Amino acid sequence: MADTTVNLNMPFILPSQAQKHVTHNEALLRLDTLVHLTVVAELATPPGAPAEGACYLVATAPTGAWTGKTGRIASWQDGYWAFAEPRIGWRAWFLAVEKLKVFSGTLWQDIPLPATGRVDELGINATPDSTNRLALASPASLFSHAGNGHQIKVNKAASADTASLLFQSNWTGYAEMGLAGNTEFSVKVSDGTTWRTGLSISAAGHVSQPNQPAARAFRSGTSFTPTAGQQSGFTTLALAHGGFSLGAAVAGGGNRVVAPATGLYLVALNVSVLSSSGHATSLMLNATQTLILMNGIAGGAQIQSATGIYSFSAGDYLTLGHAGTAQLELGAGKTELSLAMLS
C-alpha cells in the first residue's frame, strides 16, 4: 500500500504509527490548500510577508525557497512553504486576472466554452444588455463560409417591424438599409435628426428614389410680354421633389428656381410663343451664364423646346432671359422648365 493518496498526494495514517495527529493535520492542511484553490499571483520570487494559507503559482526561474519548484503551487503554512504539483483537470481561481483556469498538464488555461450551448446574453470585449444581447467591440468582424456560400439572416416578426442594418457615428444613426416598417427594401439616410429615403425597391422590383431632385416650373397667368434685356422667373412648382424650391424674386416677374444639390441634371425648356416680331429666349444660370438659347422668328404661334445635361452646384438658380419682342403663353404645359437630377 502506498503512503499517500493518488490524486491529492495526502499522507495515510499507517498501522502502529506514532504521532498520528501530525499526519492527520498535514492531510488537513493539504486539503485546505487544494480544495477551492485560489492563486494570489504567479511569481518567481517568494513574497516577503505572505498571508497564512496564501497560495502562489511558481513561475519560471524561481529564486530563494522556491528554487527548483517551477510550476508548483506554493502555500504558506505555519511559517514555511509547502508545495503541490498540479494534476490535469485541477481548477483554480487566479485573483490577479480574476479568471477561473484549468490545468492542462503543461499550463493553466482559461476554461473553454461548451461546444454547444445557450446563453441569454453574450459580450465580446463589450457589455451586453437586454436589447443588445450580443455585444462586440472589435476592429473588425469576420463571417466566413464553411465550404460553400454564407448568408446573414435578419428576421422580423411582422411587416410593421424593422429588420435592418443601422450605421452610426458616435452612437447617432446616419444610414440604414433593410426592411424598415414594411417589406420593401430601402436605403435611408439622416442628418442626425431627420430620416429620408434615398432608395426603395418594391416586391415587384420597381426602384424609386423619392428624394431624388426633380421639378416642373411654370409661371401662372395667360400671357406675358417680357421687356427686352430683362430676366423673368416662375411662380409655381407643379412638381418639387428632393428639395427644389423657388428663390428670390426676379425683376421681370416670378422667382428663381433653386437647385437643391450638387450634381448632373437633365434640363428641358419649353417656350410657347403666341406672337413674335423676332425674339430670343435663354435659360440663364445664376443670371450670368447662358445654358440654352432659342431664337424665334417673326410671326404667329410657335413652340420652341431644347434639352441638355448640365452640372449644378447646390444653391445655383435658373431664370429666363429675353431679347426682342414676343408674347409668351403662360401656364402648365406652356412655357415651362423641367429638371431631373441624374447623378
Order of alpha helices (4+ residues) and beta strands (2+ residues): alpha-beta-beta-beta-beta-beta-beta-beta-beta-beta-beta-beta-beta-beta-beta-beta-beta-beta-beta-beta-beta-beta-beta-beta-beta-beta-beta
